[in-house]
Amino acid sequence: MQQTGSGEILDLQSAMRELVIKLVKISGAIVLSAIVVFGSWWALYPGPDDPKGLMYIGWRMGLPTLDPDRALGTMVGDVHRNGLVIGKTRGELVKRFGYVTTLDAASAYVKYCYFNSPYYGQQILVLRRSNWTVIMKDGKAADLVLVKGC
């Protein structure tokens, strides 16, 4: 093996130092950009009752960031709410929302609306104690209906 001169070692050390500095700068820029993006998002959609807010988005992704009752209220403004329910089994709905209520245990208002709706005769579940009803077909959620104004 040939011995290298001290000048070549210094050049290699200098090149490594420059590479590390560039990587630190790039990493810092990425972290700063993420802080700006999420900070702006948080400032634009600050409340947990906003379907575009970080708390609700986190809950949609399966994180325990929001109380399920509060999330059910926020679902009214969520244009993608059907994706949380449609095609799910009763067990999957319980896992997502904590519990579901049968028609027998539903509020008088939900019962009245059900008996006067086109869904009368079909199996339904109520998400927790809310006005969200799930029409079940063959053991899976086929439709999500917000009971109102009946």
PALOZA-683279 format. One record per residue (C-alpha): residue in one letter; residue number from 1; x, y, z. Coordinates in steps of 0.5 Angstrom, whole numbers, plus 500, padded with zeros to 3 digits. Each point is the difference from the previous one (the first is absolute). Example, Ala and Ser with C-alpha at 12.3 -4.5 7.8 and 13.67 -1.06 7.14 Angstrom:
2
('a', 1, (525, 491, 516))
('s', 2, (502, 507, 498))
***
This chain:
150
('m', 1, (500, 500, 500))
('q', 2, (502, 507, 499))
('q', 3, (500, 505, 505))
('t', 4, (496, 506, 498))
('g', 5, (503, 507, 502))
('s', 6, (497, 504, 506))
('g', 7, (497, 505, 494))
('e', 8, (495, 495, 498))
('i', 9, (498, 498, 507))
('l', 10, (498, 507, 501))
('d', 11, (497, 501, 493))
('l', 12, (496, 493, 502))
('q', 13, (498, 503, 507))
('s', 14, (498, 507, 497))
('a', 15, (496, 497, 495))
('m', 16, (496, 495, 505))
('r', 17, (499, 507, 505))
('e', 18, (497, 503, 494))
('l', 19, (495, 494, 498))
('v', 20, (498, 500, 508))
('i', 21, (499, 508, 500))
('k', 22, (496, 499, 493))
('l', 23, (496, 494, 503))
('v', 24, (498, 504, 507))
('k', 25, (498, 506, 496))
('i', 26, (495, 496, 495))
('s', 27, (498, 496, 507))
('g', 28, (499, 507, 503))
('a', 29, (496, 503, 494))
('i', 30, (495, 494, 500))
('v', 31, (499, 500, 507))
('l', 32, (498, 508, 500))
('s', 33, (496, 499, 494))
('a', 34, (496, 494, 503))
('i', 35, (499, 505, 506))
('v', 36, (498, 506, 496))
('v', 37, (495, 495, 496))
('f', 38, (497, 497, 506))
('g', 39, (500, 507, 504))
('s', 40, (496, 503, 494))
('w', 41, (495, 494, 500))
('w', 42, (499, 501, 507))
('a', 43, (499, 507, 500))
('l', 44, (495, 499, 494))
('y', 45, (496, 495, 503))
('p', 46, (501, 501, 508))
('g', 47, (494, 496, 503))
('p', 48, (499, 493, 501))
('d', 49, (493, 501, 497))
('d', 50, (503, 501, 493))
('p', 51, (500, 494, 495))
('k', 52, (506, 503, 497))
('g', 53, (503, 501, 507))
('l', 54, (506, 496, 502))
('m', 55, (497, 497, 506))
('y', 56, (494, 497, 496))
('i', 57, (505, 498, 494))
('g', 58, (504, 496, 506))
('w', 59, (493, 497, 502))
('r', 60, (499, 498, 493))
('m', 61, (506, 497, 499))
('g', 62, (499, 496, 506))
('l', 63, (504, 504, 506))
('p', 64, (496, 501, 506))
('t', 65, (501, 508, 499))
('l', 66, (492, 501, 501))
('d', 67, (494, 498, 504))
('p', 68, (496, 495, 496))
('d', 69, (494, 504, 502))
('r', 70, (503, 507, 498))
('a', 71, (502, 496, 493))
('l', 72, (493, 498, 499))
('g', 73, (498, 508, 500))
('t', 74, (506, 502, 495))
('m', 75, (498, 494, 495))
('v', 76, (494, 505, 498))
('g', 77, (505, 504, 496))
('d', 78, (505, 494, 498))
('v', 79, (498, 499, 493))
('h', 80, (504, 493, 500))
('r', 81, (496, 498, 506))
('n', 82, (497, 494, 496))
('g', 83, (507, 497, 500))
('l', 84, (500, 499, 508))
('v', 85, (494, 496, 500))
('i', 86, (498, 497, 493))
('g', 87, (502, 492, 499))
('k', 88, (502, 500, 508))
('t', 89, (497, 494, 504))
('r', 90, (497, 501, 507))
('g', 91, (506, 498, 503))
('e', 92, (504, 505, 496))
('l', 93, (495, 506, 501))
('v', 94, (501, 498, 508))
('k', 95, (508, 501, 499))
('r', 96, (499, 506, 497))
('f', 97, (495, 504, 504))
('g', 98, (500, 496, 507))
('y', 99, (493, 497, 499))
('v', 100, (494, 500, 496))
('t', 101, (493, 500, 502))
('t', 102, (494, 496, 498))
('l', 103, (493, 503, 497))
('d', 104, (497, 498, 507))
('a', 105, (505, 504, 504))
('a', 106, (500, 506, 495))
('s', 107, (497, 506, 502))
('a', 108, (492, 502, 499))
('y', 109, (502, 505, 494))
('v', 110, (504, 495, 497))
('k', 111, (495, 494, 500))
('y', 112, (495, 505, 498))
('c', 113, (504, 502, 494))
('y', 114, (502, 493, 498))
('f', 115, (492, 498, 500))
('n', 116, (499, 505, 496))
('s', 117, (505, 499, 495))
('p', 118, (502, 496, 494))
('y', 119, (504, 496, 504))
('y', 120, (495, 497, 504))
('g', 121, (500, 493, 501))
('q', 122, (508, 500, 498))
('q', 123, (505, 498, 506))
('i', 124, (503, 506, 503))
('l', 125, (505, 502, 505))
('v', 126, (501, 507, 503))
('l', 127, (507, 502, 501))
('r', 128, (501, 501, 508))
('r', 129, (494, 505, 502))
('s', 130, (500, 504, 494))
('n', 131, (496, 502, 494))
('w', 132, (504, 496, 495))
('t', 133, (497, 493, 498))
('v', 134, (503, 495, 496))
('i', 135, (496, 495, 496))
('m', 136, (503, 493, 500))
('k', 137, (499, 495, 494))
('d', 138, (503, 493, 501))
('g', 139, (504, 502, 506))
('k', 140, (503, 506, 497))
('a', 141, (499, 508, 500))
('a', 142, (496, 501, 494))
('d', 143, (498, 508, 501))
('l', 144, (502, 505, 505))
('v', 145, (494, 505, 501))
('l', 146, (499, 506, 505))
('v', 147, (494, 500, 503))
('k', 148, (497, 507, 500))
('g', 149, (494, 504, 498))
('c', 150, (495, 494, 499))
***
